[in-house]
């Protein structure tokens, strides 16, 4: 062991100390350095496999000492009671590309334990993969008695550390009523720290990335806190990214602020990104474009959760894609014992945050902001903030407060709401609530172009009959408007979407496009429909005759036919129309015409109640009068119902599905019944056929 005495300085480079982790008694120590003066541990140094029963498996620091670890120095695989690598008092600075990795403690501080001193981390230095059997998997810093202890993080990385209890990455605590522990962060990353699988803690464990206790000062002005996880035996951890935990046992309130940081992809039971537990006078400020992105919580507050009395101020923050049991962006989780719980939100954006229903809390909500109904002494204000695309599996697509709490919610005129949705439906405001609404809610831009924000898609509300939202995901096609449908009523099938190079192939109720949607089904919940496409443009072809020509024998019934063929891949089929250029059949050599008249043609006496006449009927489709619908045949031997040939475009056939590959053949029969005075000859008329794909 090297001893660095008071008033002396030791600088070490290119030195390897391998302690081989020999077995120690309770009174012995196997550490590499005992420092009362200044130790500079620099390039090329490797301190590993040392074992200590006191503080600091590799380096023990005494009061007023200073330890600088820099360059390419590595301290790894050391064990101690506290501070697996470095422990004790004084000042510790880790910078350059130094690494403190794979160390462990049987108590607090897997890598570093400092009481009443200072720690600085900067550059690309790394504190990683260290473990603690209690608190502070990476770093533990505390202030006892009247001490002031400060951890300053200007860069570097604290990652993949684990603890059994609190502060998997960093543990900061004012260990007495008068001590003050401080954490300052301006850059660097705190990521992928987690609760040890060896944890037997059945209560709540706190702070996956950072834990700061009561009476502490936390000032974060930059950096990234991401992908941390907090758990425990019951899986009920709080604050996977950051947990700020107040205490009534300290002399001064905590001072907590977060500005300009990115807090992303952290996961906890409560407060995925940040959890704040106020002891009554603890306040927290989040500002400076702090970003909460993709955090997750099983219960409340995926992005940010605040419990207890006190004030949470959120100004200029971004909440995007956070998912929680309720309060996807922000949750006010629980009431304080005394005083008001206050949330002030301003100049912030909430986008695509969401909640999901659980068996325990099936009707909670607040895709962006959720408030525990148990909080009765409450104040929530929202100013100049936007809420877009947030969703709730219960109530309040954007904001969830219970109906009795509505008088405590204020929204200013500069705030906007759009595209928010809640599973329990859309509600129109009850007339009795309009005066209260007008005094509290001043925004005018709401989802579904609603007149009032008390509609449940934006602000939780359930005082009238629900309507449900039917939305259409065209999967690359043109936009189709949403529909609000009263419960129990069917949605209206929209015109089919279009997409260049593709043919529409139906609406489906699942994104996997396996279950076709039936528009005759009453709507009882919000519905998202998905368009299916096949490759290739929509096509339609038509072949037909253009002239009706019939040879007439006076006193008899004569007939002719036209075959019309339509082929299309249009999903909803096509509509076939016919239009005659004139109402009369005209004799080719001139002189006589035969008028078009509907009625019953009976051979050989002609059209009942009239003289010579002509008309038409369709093969096998009916639709005219009450005559037979089978294929026409033997027209000289039976009576048939005929329609007059139309001189305006008239629909003959509408199908609801695409044709088979060979197309649809439609036979149109034309009949002529004549009196004996009619002239022999060929009679004709021009007919126009049109086929249009159905929308």
C-alpha positions in Angstrom: 0.0 0.0 0.0 1.1 3.5 -0.8 0.6 6.3 1.7 0.3 9.9 0.5 0.8 12.0 3.6 -0.7 15.4 4.5 1.0 18.2 2.5 2.6 15.8 0.0 1.8 15.1 -3.6 2.2 11.8 -5.5 1.9 11.5 -9.3 1.6 8.0 -10.7 1.6 7.0 -14.4 2.0 3.6 -16.1 1.7 1.7 -12.8 -0.2 -1.5 -12.3 -1.3 -2.6 -8.9 -3.1 -6.0 -8.8 -4.2 -6.9 -5.3 -5.4 -10.4 -6.3 -8.2 -9.9 -3.7 -6.6 -11.7 -0.9 -8.9 -12.6 2.1 -9.0 -9.9 4.8 -9.9 -9.9 8.4 -12.2 -7.3 9.9 -9.3 -5.2 11.0 -7.2 -5.4 7.9 -7.1 -3.5 4.7 -5.9 -4.4 1.2 -6.3 -1.1 -0.5 -3.7 0.4 -2.9 -3.5 4.0 -1.7 -4.2 5.8 1.6 -4.3 9.5 0.8 -4.1 12.5 3.1 -2.4 14.7 0.6 -2.7 14.8 -3.2 -2.7 11.8 -5.4 -2.5 12.2 -9.2 -3.3 8.9 -10.9 -2.6 9.3 -14.6 -2.0 7.7 -18.0 -1.3 4.0 -18.2 -2.1 3.3 -14.6 -4.3 0.2 -13.7 -5.4 -0.4 -10.1 -7.4 -3.6 -9.9 -8.5 -6.5 -7.7 -7.9 -4.8 -4.4 -10.0 -5.6 -1.4 -10.7 -3.5 1.7 -12.9 -3.8 4.8 -13.0 0.0 5.2 -13.8 2.7 2.7 -12.2 2.6 -0.7 -11.2 -0.7 -2.2 -8.4 0.9 -4.2 -8.0 4.4 -2.7 -8.9 5.6 0.8 -9.3 9.4 1.1 -8.8 11.3 4.3 -10.2 14.7 5.2 -8.8 17.5 3.0 -7.2 15.0 0.6 -7.4 15.3 -3.2 -7.5 12.5 -5.7 -7.2 13.1 -9.4 -7.8 10.2 -11.8 -7.2 11.2 -15.4 -5.9 10.3 -18.8 -6.2 6.6 -19.5 -6.1 5.4 -15.8 -8.3 2.5 -15.0 -9.6 1.5 -11.5 -11.4 -1.8 -11.8 -12.7 -4.9 -9.9 -12.0 -3.6 -6.5 -14.2 -4.3 -3.4 -14.8 -2.5 -0.2 -17.4 -1.9 2.5 -18.1 1.6 1.1 -16.7 3.0 -2.1 -15.6 -0.1 -4.0 -12.9 1.9 -5.9 -12.6 5.2 -4.0 -14.0 6.0 -0.6 -13.7 8.4 2.4 -13.6 12.2 2.4 -11.9 15.0 0.6 -12.0 15.9 -3.1 -12.1 13.4 -6.0 -11.8 14.4 -9.7 -12.3 12.0 -12.6 -11.5 13.4 -16.0 -9.9 12.7 -19.4 -10.7 9.2 -20.5 -10.3 7.6 -17.1 -12.4 4.5 -16.2 -13.8 3.3 -12.9 -15.4 0.1 -13.8 -16.6 -3.2 -12.3 -16.1 -2.3 -8.6 -18.4 -3.2 -5.8 -19.3 -2.4 -2.2 -21.0 -4.3 0.5 -22.8 -1.1 1.7 -22.9 2.2 -0.2 -21.1 3.5 -3.2 -20.3 0.8 -5.7 -17.5 2.9 -7.3 -17.1 6.0 -5.2 -18.2 7.0 -1.6 -17.5 10.5 -0.4 -18.8 12.0 2.8 -18.6 15.8 3.2 -16.3 16.3 0.2 -16.5 17.0 -3.5 -16.6 14.9 -6.6 -16.1 16.2 -10.2 -16.7 14.1 -13.3 -15.8 15.5 -16.8 -14.4 14.8 -20.2 -15.1 11.3 -21.5 -14.4 9.7 -18.2 -16.6 6.7 -17.3 -18.0 5.3 -14.1 -19.6 2.0 -15.3 -20.8 -1.4 -14.3 -20.2 -1.0 -10.6 -22.5 -2.5 -7.9 -23.7 -1.6 -4.4 -25.4 -3.8 -1.9 -27.4 -0.8 -0.6 -27.4 2.7 -2.2 -25.4 4.4 -4.9 -24.4 1.8 -7.4 -22.0 4.2 -9.2 -21.5 7.1 -6.8 -22.6 7.9 -3.2 -22.1 11.4 -1.8 -23.5 12.6 1.5 -23.3 15.6 3.9 -23.3 14.9 7.6 -23.4 17.2 10.5 -22.7 20.7 9.1 -20.9 19.4 6.0 -21.4 20.5 2.5 -20.8 17.8 -0.1 -20.9 18.6 -3.9 -20.9 16.4 -6.9 -20.3 18.3 -10.2 -20.8 16.5 -13.5 -19.5 18.5 -16.4 -19.3 15.5 -18.8 -18.4 11.9 -18.7 -20.7 8.9 -18.3 -22.3 7.0 -15.4 -23.7 3.9 -16.9 -24.7 0.3 -16.2 -24.3 0.6 -12.4 -26.7 -1.2 -10.1 -27.8 -1.0 -6.5 -30.2 -3.0 -4.3 -32.0 0.0 -2.8 -31.8 3.7 -4.0 -29.7 5.5 -6.6 -28.6 2.9 -9.0 -26.4 5.4 -10.8 -25.9 8.3 -8.2 -27.0 8.7 -4.6 -27.0 12.2 -3.2 -28.2 12.8 0.4 -28.0 15.4 3.2 -27.4 12.8 5.9 -28.3 15.2 8.8 -30.7 18.0 9.6 -28.0 20.6 8.9 -25.8 19.0 6.2 -26.3 20.0 2.6 -25.5 17.7 -0.3 -25.5 19.2 -3.8 -25.5 17.8 -7.4 -24.7 20.0 -10.4 -24.9 18.6 -13.9 -24.2 20.6 -17.1 -23.2 17.8 -19.5 -22.6 14.1 -19.8 -24.8 11.0 -19.6 -26.4 9.0 -16.9 -27.7 5.9 -18.7 -28.7 2.2 -18.4 -28.4 2.1 -14.6 -30.7 -0.5 -13.0 -32.0 -2.1 -9.8 -29.9 -5.2 -8.9 -31.6 -8.5 -9.5 -30.3 -9.4 -6.0 -32.7 -6.7 -4.5 -34.9 -8.1 -1.7 -36.5 -4.7 -1.0 -40.2 -5.1 -0.8 -40.9 -1.4 -0.3 -40.4 1.3 -2.8 -36.9 1.8 -4.3 -36.0 5.1 -5.8 -33.8 6.8 -8.4 -32.6 4.7 -11.3 -30.2 7.3 -12.6 -30.1 9.8 -9.8 -31.5 9.8 -6.3 -31.4 13.1 -4.3 -32.8 13.2 -0.7 -34.4 15.9 1.4 -32.5 19.2 1.9 -30.4 18.6 -1.2 -29.6 21.1 -4.0 -30.0 19.7 -7.5 -29.3 21.9 -10.5 -29.2 20.2 -13.8 -28.6 22.5 -16.8 -27.8 20.0 -19.5 -26.8 16.4 -20.3 -28.8 13.2 -21.0 -30.5 10.9 -18.5 -31.7 7.8 -20.4 -32.7 4.2 -20.4 -32.4 3.8 -16.6 -34.6 1.3 -14.8 -35.8 1.1 -11.2 -37.6 -1.9 -9.7 -37.5 -4.0 -6.6 -39.2 -7.2 -5.5 -42.7 -5.7 -6.0 -41.5 -3.8 -9.1 -42.7 -0.6 -7.6 -39.8 1.8 -8.1 -40.0 5.6 -8.4 -38.1 7.9 -10.7 -36.2 5.7 -13.1 -34.3 8.7 -14.5 -34.4 11.0 -11.4 -36.0 10.7 -8.0 -36.1 13.8 -5.8 -37.2 12.7 -2.3 -38.0 15.4 0.3 -37.8 15.1 4.0 -39.1 17.0 7.0 -36.0 16.1 9.0 -33.8 18.7 7.3 -33.4 22.3 8.2 -33.9 23.9 4.8 -36.3 23.0 2.0 -34.8 21.2 -1.0 -33.8 23.3 -4.1 -34.4 21.3 -7.2 -34.2 22.5 -10.8 -33.9 20.8 -14.2 -33.1 22.8 -17.3 -31.9 21.9 -20.8 -31.6 18.2 -20.1 -32.9 15.2 -22.2 -34.7 12.6 -20.1 -35.6 9.7 -22.3 -36.6 6.0 -22.3 -36.4 5.5 -18.6 -38.8 3.0 -17.0 -40.3 2.7 -13.5 -43.5 1.9 -11.7 -44.0 5.5 -10.7 -42.5 8.5 -12.5 -40.5 7.0 -15.4 -38.5 10.1 -16.2 -38.6 12.1 -13.0 -40.4 11.4 -9.6 -40.6 14.1 -7.0 -41.9 13.4 -3.5 -42.3 16.7 -1.7 -42.2 16.8 2.1 -44.5 19.8 2.1 -42.3 22.8 1.3 -40.2 21.2 -1.5 -40.6 22.9 -4.9 -39.2 21.8 -8.3 -38.7 23.8 -11.5 -38.4 22.2 -15.0 -37.4 24.6 -17.7 -35.1 25.5 -20.6 -36.4 23.1 -23.2 -35.9 20.0 -21.0 -37.1 17.1 -23.1 -39.0 14.1 -21.7 -39.1 11.5 -24.5 -40.3 7.9 -24.5 -40.3 7.3 -20.8 -42.6 4.6 -19.3 -44.4 4.1 -16.0 -46.6 1.2 -15.0 -48.6 3.6 -12.8 -48.7 7.4 -12.8 -46.4 9.9 -14.5 -44.4 8.4 -17.3 -42.6 11.6 -18.0 -42.8 13.5 -14.7 -44.6 12.8 -11.4 -45.0 15.1 -8.4 -46.4 13.9 -5.1 -47.3 15.9 -2.0 -47.8 19.5 -1.2 -45.7 22.2 -2.9 -45.3 23.6 -6.3 -44.1 22.0 -9.6 -43.3 24.6 -12.2 -42.9 23.4 -15.8 -41.9 26.1 -18.3 -40.6 25.5 -21.8 -40.4 21.7 -21.6 -41.2 19.1 -24.2 -43.1 15.9 -23.5 -43.2 13.4 -26.4 -44.1 9.8 -26.6 -44.2 9.0 -22.9 -46.5 6.2 -21.9 -48.0 5.6 -18.4 -50.8 3.9 -16.5 -52.1 7.5 -16.1 -50.7 10.9 -16.6 -48.6 10.0 -19.6 -46.7 13.3 -19.6 -47.2 14.7 -16.1 -49.0 13.2 -13.1 -49.9 14.8 -9.8 -49.7 11.5 -7.9 -50.8 12.0 -4.3 -52.0 14.7 -1.9 -49.8 16.2 0.7 -50.6 16.1 4.4 -50.9 19.9 4.5 -51.0 22.7 1.9 -51.9 23.0 -1.7 -50.6 20.8 -4.5 -49.8 23.2 -7.4 -48.8 22.6 -11.0 -48.0 25.5 -13.2 -47.4 24.6 -16.9 -46.4 27.2 -19.5 -44.7 27.4 -22.9 -44.6 23.6 -23.1 -45.5 21.0 -25.7 -47.2 17.7 -25.2 -47.2 15.4 -28.2 -48.2 11.7 -28.6 -48.2 10.9 -24.9 -50.5 8.2 -23.8 -52.0 6.1 -21.0 -53.2 2.6 -20.9 -56.0 1.1 -18.8 -55.1 -1.5 -16.1 -57.4 -3.8 -14.1 -56.7 -1.8 -11.0 -57.4 1.6 -12.6 -59.6 1.0 -15.7 -61.0 4.5 -15.9 -58.1 6.8 -15.1 -56.5 8.9 -17.8 -54.7 12.0 -18.8 -52.6 11.3 -21.9 -50.6 14.5 -21.3 -51.5 15.5 -17.7 -53.3 13.4 -15.0 -54.3 14.4 -11.5 -55.1 12.0 -8.7 -58.8 12.5 -7.7 -57.8 12.3 -4.0 -56.1 15.7 -4.2 -58.7 18.1 -2.9 -56.4 21.1 -2.2 -55.3 21.7 -5.8 -54.3 24.3 -8.3 -53.5 23.5 -12.0 -52.8 26.2 -14.6 -51.8 25.8 -18.2 -50.5 28.7 -20.3 -49.3 29.0 -23.9 -48.9 25.3 -24.2 -49.9 22.8 -27.0 -51.4 19.4 -26.7 -51.3 17.3 -29.9 -52.1 13.7 -30.5 -52.2 12.6 -26.9 -54.5 9.7 -25.9 -56.0 8.0 -22.9 -57.5 4.5 -22.5 -59.8 6.1 -19.9 -60.8 9.7 -19.6 -59.0 12.9 -20.6 -57.1 12.5 -23.8 -55.0 15.5 -23.0 -55.8 16.5 -19.3 -57.5 14.3 -16.7 -59.0 15.9 -13.6 -62.0 14.4 -11.9 -65.3 16.3 -12.4 -65.2 17.8 -8.8 -61.7 19.1 -9.6 -62.6 21.0 -12.7 -62.9 24.3 -10.8 -59.2 24.0 -9.9 -58.1 23.8 -13.6 -57.3 27.0 -15.6 -56.3 27.1 -19.3 -55.4 30.3 -21.0 -56.3 31.5 -24.4 -52.9 30.9 -26.0 -53.0 27.1 -25.4 -54.0 24.8 -28.2 -55.4 21.3 -28.4 -55.7 19.0 -31.5 -55.9 15.4 -32.3 -56.3 14.2 -28.7 -58.5 11.2 -28.0 -59.9 9.3 -25.1 -61.3 5.7 -25.1 -64.4 6.6 -23.0 -65.8 8.8 -25.7 -66.4 12.4 -26.8 -68.9 14.4 -24.8 -70.7 17.7 -25.5 -70.8 20.1 -22.6 -73.8 20.1 -20.3 -75.5 23.5 -20.3 -75.2 23.8 -16.5 -71.3 23.7 -16.7 -71.0 26.4 -19.3 -70.7 29.3 -16.8 -68.0 27.6 -14.9 -66.2 26.7 -18.2 -66.3 30.3 -19.4 -64.7 31.5 -16.2 -61.8 29.0 -16.3 -61.1 27.8 -19.8 -60.1 30.3 -22.4 -58.5 28.3 -25.2 -60.4 28.1 -28.4 -58.6 25.4 -30.5 -59.9 22.0 -29.6 -59.8 18.4 -31.0 -62.5 17.6 -33.5 -63.2 21.3 -33.8 -65.1 21.2 -30.6 -66.6 24.4 -29.2 -65.7 23.5 -25.7 -62.7 21.9 -24.1 -64.9 19.9 -21.6 -65.3 17.2 -24.2 -63.1 14.3 -22.7 -60.8 14.2 -25.7 -59.1 17.3 -24.4 -60.2 17.8 -20.8 -61.8 14.9 -18.9 -65.6 15.1 -18.9 -68.5 12.6 -18.9 -71.7 14.5 -18.1 -73.6 13.9 -21.4 -74.1 11.0 -23.9 -70.8 9.8 -25.4 -69.8 9.8 -29.0 -67.0 7.8 -30.4 -64.3 8.6 -32.9 -63.9 6.6 -36.1 -60.5 7.3 -37.7 -59.1 6.1 -41.0 -55.4 5.3 -41.4 -55.0 5.2 -45.2 -51.5 3.7 -45.0 -50.1 6.1 -47.6 -53.3 7.2 -49.3 -55.1 10.5 -49.2 -56.4 11.8 -45.9 -59.9 10.9 -44.9 -61.8 12.9 -42.3 -62.6 11.4 -38.9 -66.2 10.7 -37.9 -67.8 11.3 -34.5 -70.5 8.7 -34.2 -73.1 8.5 -31.3 -72.8 5.3 -29.3 -74.9 2.5 -30.9 -75.0 4.1 -34.4 -73.1 2.9 -37.4 -70.2 4.8 -39.1 -70.6 6.0 -42.6 -68.4 4.3 -45.1 -66.3 7.0 -46.7 -65.4 7.2 -50.4 -62.4 4.9 -50.9 -59.0 6.4 -50.6 -56.6 6.8 -53.5 -52.9 6.1 -53.7 -50.8 6.4 -56.8 -49.6 3.0 -58.1 -52.0 1.0 -55.9 -55.6 -0.2 -55.8 -57.7 0.0 -52.6 -58.5 -3.4 -51.1 -60.8 -2.6 -48.2 -60.9 -1.3 -44.6 -59.7 -3.5 -41.8 -60.0 -3.1 -38.0 -56.5 -4.2 -37.3 -53.1 -2.9 -38.4 -52.2 -6.4 -39.6 -55.0 -6.2 -42.1 -56.5 -9.5 -41.2 -60.1 -8.5 -40.1 -62.3 -6.7 -42.6 -64.5 -4.0 -41.0 -68.2 -4.3 -41.3 -69.8 -0.8 -41.6 -73.2 -2.2 -40.5 -71.7 -2.8 -37.0 -72.9 -0.2 -34.4 -70.0 1.8 -32.9 -69.5 1.4 -29.1 -65.9 2.5 -28.8 -63.3 4.5 -30.6 -62.3 2.8 -33.9 -59.2 3.0 -36.0 -59.5 1.5 -39.5 -56.7 0.6 -41.7 -56.6 0.7 -45.5 -55.3 -2.3 -47.4 -53.7 -1.9 -50.9 -52.7 -4.1 -53.7 -49.9 -3.1 -56.1 -51.0 -1.6 -59.4 -53.4 1.2 -60.4 -57.2 0.7 -60.4 -58.5 -0.3 -63.8 -61.9 -0.6 -65.5 -62.8 -1.7 -69.0 -66.1 -1.7 -70.9 -67.2 -3.4 -74.1 -70.7 -3.1 -75.5 -72.8 -2.5 -78.6 -73.5 1.1 -79.6 -76.7 0.6 -81.6 -80.0 -1.3 -81.0 -81.2 -2.8 -84.3 -84.4 -4.9 -84.5 -86.1 -6.4 -87.7 -89.8 -5.8 -87.2 -92.6 -7.9 -88.6 -96.0 -6.2 -88.3 -98.5 -7.8 -85.9 -95.8 -9.7 -84.0 -93.3 -9.3 -81.2 -89.7 -8.9 -82.3 -86.5 -8.8 -80.1 -82.8 -8.2 -80.1 -80.1 -8.1 -77.5 -76.8 -6.4 -76.5 -74.0 -8.0 -74.5 -72.2 -5.5 -72.1 -69.0 -6.6 -70.5 -67.3 -4.8 -67.6 -64.0 -5.8 -66.0 -62.6 -3.9 -63.0 -60.4 -4.4 -59.9 -62.3 -1.6 -58.0 -62.9 -2.9 -54.5 -66.5 -1.6 -54.4 -67.3 -2.7 -57.9 -68.9 -0.5 -60.5 -72.1 1.2 -61.7 -73.4 0.6 -65.3 -75.6 3.1 -67.0 -77.5 3.3 -70.3 -78.8 6.2 -72.3 -80.7 6.1 -75.7 -80.1 9.0 -78.1 -83.9 9.3 -78.7 -87.1 7.8 -77.3 -88.1 6.3 -80.7 -86.8 3.4 -82.8 -86.4 4.7 -86.3 -87.0 2.7 -89.5 -83.7 2.6 -91.4 -85.4 3.7 -94.7 -87.4 6.4 -92.9 -91.1 6.9 -92.7 -92.0 5.4 -89.4 -90.9 5.3 -85.7 -91.8 3.1 -82.8 -92.1 4.9 -79.4 -90.5 3.7 -76.2 -93.2 2.7 -73.6 -93.0 0.6 -70.4 -95.6 -2.0 -69.8 -96.3 -5.7 -70.4 -95.5 -7.1 -73.8 -97.6 -10.1 -74.7 -97.1 -11.9 -78.0 -98.6 -11.6 -80.4 -101.1 -8.9 -79.5 -98.5 -6.4 -78.6 -98.1 -4.0 -75.7 -101.3 -3.9 -73.5 -103.2 -0.7 -73.7 -101.0 0.7 -76.5 -100.1 0.4 -80.1 -96.6 -0.4 -81.4 -94.0 0.1 -78.7 -90.4 -0.9 -77.7 -88.6 -1.3 -74.4 -85.9 -3.3 -72.6 -85.2 -5.6 -69.8 -82.1 -7.1 -68.2 -80.8 -10.6 -68.2 -81.1 -12.3 -64.8 -81.1 -9.0 -62.7 -84.7 -7.8 -62.6 -85.2 -4.4 -61.2 -88.0 -3.3 -63.6 -91.6 -3.9 -62.6 -92.5 -7.2 -61.1 -91.6 -9.5 -63.9 -89.4 -12.6 -63.8 -85.7 -12.3 -63.1 -84.4 -15.3 -64.9 -82.6 -15.2 -68.2 -84.9 -14.2 -71.0 -85.9 -16.8 -73.5 -88.9 -17.8 -75.7 -90.0 -14.2 -76.0 -92.7 -15.2 -78.6 -94.5 -17.4 -76.1 -94.8 -15.4 -72.8 -95.6 -12.1 -71.3 -92.9 -9.9 -69.9 -92.5 -6.6 -68.1 -90.4 -4.1 -69.9 -89.0 -0.7 -69.1 -89.1 2.2 -71.5 -85.7 3.0 -73.0 -84.3 6.0 -71.1 -83.2 9.2 -72.9 -81.2 10.3 -69.8 -78.4 8.4 -68.2 -80.0 5.7 -66.1 -78.4 3.2 -63.8 -78.9 -0.4 -64.9 -76.6 -2.2 -62.4 -74.6 -1.4 -59.3 -72.2 -4.0 -57.9 -70.4 -3.9 -54.5 -67.3 -6.0 -55.3 -64.6 -6.2 -58.0 -65.3 -8.4 -61.0 -63.7 -11.7 -61.5 -60.8 -11.8 -64.0 -63.2 -12.5 -66.9 -65.4 -9.6 -66.1 -69.2 -9.3 -65.7 -71.4 -10.1 -68.8 -74.8 -8.3 -68.7 -77.4 -9.2 -71.4 -79.8 -6.4 -72.3 -82.9 -7.6 -74.2 -84.8 -5.2 -76.4 -88.4 -6.0 -77.4 -90.7 -4.5 -80.0 -94.5 -5.2 -80.1 -96.3 -4.0 -83.3 -99.8 -3.6 -84.7 -100.5 -5.0 -88.1 -100.3 -1.5 -89.6 -96.7 -1.1 -88.7 -94.3 -1.2 -91.7 -91.8 -4.0 -92.1 -88.1 -3.2 -91.8 -85.1 -2.6 -89.6 -85.6 -0.2 -86.8 -82.6 1.2 -84.8 -81.5 3.6 -82.1 -78.1 4.7 -80.8 -77.4 3.7 -77.1 -74.6 4.9 -74.9 -73.2 2.7 -72.1 -71.1 4.0 -69.2 -69.3 2.1 -66.4 -67.8 4.0 -63.5 -65.9 2.5 -60.6 -67.8 2.9 -57.3 -66.3 5.2 -54.6 
